[in-house]
């Protein structure tokens, strides 16, 4: 279900970006304002662009979100302060805590909006540390920071 919601969000996000680019081109008089003359295929170009955007929107969540393990030793209580410090240093705040599952979101509302409110990083307790789930571009940095900060504890 999460995958479908992300795909729909990305579809609308990409459509909005395309509309803004077309509007800017018309505003700066780089293209004619008539859609039938603006594109080679006229009005047929609209559904063709929508189909291409739909394909990108369906594929992106598969590559844009990932899970990785952070290998850190210690109990939840011992690691909690270090996890909070690492996440605070990377611009996150604790959203909710449910037993051994921690959820963090970006502190900045602007950053959250730019990520379409898909900025959640979820920590799930594993035997050898934590499994982190979230944006693929953020997870490697967080895992590296956690392992360097907390990996050498006994």
C-alpha positions as CSV (number, residue, x, y, z in Angstrom):
1,X,0.0,0.0,0.0
2,X,2.9,2.3,0.9
3,X,4.4,1.7,-2.6
4,X,1.1,2.6,-4.4
5,X,0.7,5.9,-2.3
6,X,4.3,6.9,-3.1
7,X,3.8,6.2,-6.8
8,X,0.7,8.3,-6.9
9,X,2.4,11.1,-5.1
10,X,5.3,11.0,-7.5
11,X,3.0,11.0,-10.5
12,X,1.3,14.2,-9.3
13,X,4.7,15.7,-8.3
14,X,6.1,15.1,-11.8
15,X,2.9,16.4,-13.5
16,X,3.1,19.6,-11.4
17,X,6.8,20.1,-12.3
18,X,6.0,19.5,-16.0
19,X,3.2,22.1,-15.9
20,X,5.5,24.6,-14.2
21,X,8.1,24.1,-16.9
22,X,5.5,24.5,-19.7
23,X,4.1,27.6,-18.0
24,X,7.5,29.1,-17.7
25,X,8.2,28.5,-21.4
26,X,4.9,30.2,-22.3
27,X,5.5,33.0,-19.9
28,X,8.9,33.8,-21.3
29,X,7.5,33.5,-24.8
30,X,9.8,30.7,-25.8
31,X,6.9,28.6,-27.2
32,X,3.4,29.4,-28.5
33,X,0.7,29.2,-25.8
34,X,-1.5,26.9,-28.0
35,X,-1.0,23.3,-27.0
36,X,-1.9,21.9,-30.5
37,X,1.1,23.8,-32.0
38,X,3.3,23.6,-28.9
39,X,3.9,19.9,-29.3
40,X,4.7,17.8,-32.4
41,X,1.7,15.5,-31.8
42,X,-0.6,18.2,-30.6
43,X,-3.1,17.1,-27.9
44,X,-2.0,13.5,-28.3
45,X,1.3,14.6,-26.7
46,X,-0.5,15.1,-23.4
47,X,-1.5,11.5,-22.8
48,X,1.9,10.4,-24.1
49,X,3.7,12.6,-21.5
50,X,1.2,11.3,-18.9
51,X,2.1,7.7,-19.8
52,X,5.9,8.4,-19.5
53,X,5.4,10.2,-16.2
54,X,3.3,7.2,-14.9
55,X,6.1,4.8,-15.8
56,X,8.6,6.9,-13.9
57,X,6.3,7.3,-11.0
58,X,5.8,3.5,-10.8
59,X,9.5,2.7,-11.0
60,X,10.9,5.4,-8.7
61,X,9.7,4.1,-5.3
62,X,11.5,0.8,-6.0
63,X,14.8,2.6,-6.3
64,X,14.1,5.7,-4.2
65,X,13.5,3.8,-0.9
66,X,15.6,1.1,0.7
67,X,16.4,-0.8,3.9
68,X,19.9,-1.4,5.3
69,X,21.2,-2.8,8.5
70,X,23.4,-0.8,11.0
71,X,25.6,-3.1,13.0
72,X,25.8,-1.7,16.5
73,X,26.1,-3.5,19.7
74,X,24.4,-2.7,22.9
75,X,20.9,-2.5,24.5
76,X,18.3,0.0,23.3
77,X,18.9,2.1,26.4
78,X,22.6,2.3,25.8
79,X,22.2,3.2,22.1
80,X,19.3,5.6,22.4
81,X,21.3,8.7,23.2
82,X,23.8,8.1,20.4
83,X,21.0,7.4,17.9
84,X,19.2,10.6,18.9
85,X,22.5,12.6,18.5
86,X,23.2,11.2,15.1
87,X,19.7,11.8,13.9
88,X,19.6,15.4,15.3
89,X,23.0,16.1,13.5
90,X,21.4,14.9,10.2
91,X,18.3,17.1,10.6
92,X,15.8,14.6,12.0
93,X,13.6,14.6,15.0
94,X,11.8,11.7,16.8
95,X,8.3,11.4,15.5
96,X,7.2,8.3,17.4
97,X,8.5,5.5,19.5
98,X,6.8,2.1,19.7
99,X,8.8,-0.3,21.7
100,X,12.0,-1.1,19.8
101,X,10.8,0.8,16.7
102,X,11.8,4.4,16.3
103,X,10.5,6.7,13.6
104,X,12.2,10.0,12.7
105,X,11.2,12.8,10.3
106,X,12.9,15.9,9.1
107,X,12.8,18.9,11.4
108,X,12.5,21.4,8.6
109,X,9.0,21.8,7.2
110,X,10.5,23.0,3.9
111,X,12.7,19.9,3.7
112,X,9.7,17.7,4.4
113,X,7.6,19.4,1.7
114,X,10.4,19.0,-0.9
115,X,10.4,15.3,-0.1
116,X,6.6,15.2,-0.3
117,X,6.3,14.1,3.3
118,X,8.1,10.8,2.5
119,X,11.1,11.6,4.7
120,X,10.4,9.1,7.5
121,X,13.3,6.9,8.6
122,X,12.3,3.9,10.6
123,X,14.6,2.0,13.0
124,X,13.6,-1.6,13.7
125,X,15.6,-3.5,16.3
126,X,17.5,-6.5,14.9
127,X,19.8,-9.0,16.7
128,X,23.0,-7.4,15.5
129,X,21.8,-3.8,15.6
130,X,19.0,-1.9,13.7
131,X,17.4,-2.1,10.3
132,X,16.8,1.4,8.8
133,X,14.1,2.0,6.2
134,X,13.7,5.2,4.3
135,X,15.0,7.3,1.4
136,X,17.8,5.6,-0.5
137,X,20.0,8.7,-0.6
138,X,19.8,9.3,3.2
139,X,20.1,5.7,4.6
140,X,23.8,5.1,3.7
141,X,24.9,8.3,5.4
142,X,22.9,7.5,8.5
143,X,24.1,3.9,8.7
144,X,27.7,5.1,8.3
145,X,27.3,7.7,11.0
146,X,25.6,5.3,13.4
147,X,28.3,2.6,12.9
148,X,31.1,5.1,13.3
149,X,29.5,6.6,16.4
150,X,28.1,3.5,18.1
151,X,29.8,0.6,16.5
152,X,32.8,0.4,18.8
153,X,30.8,0.3,22.1
154,X,31.2,-2.8,24.3
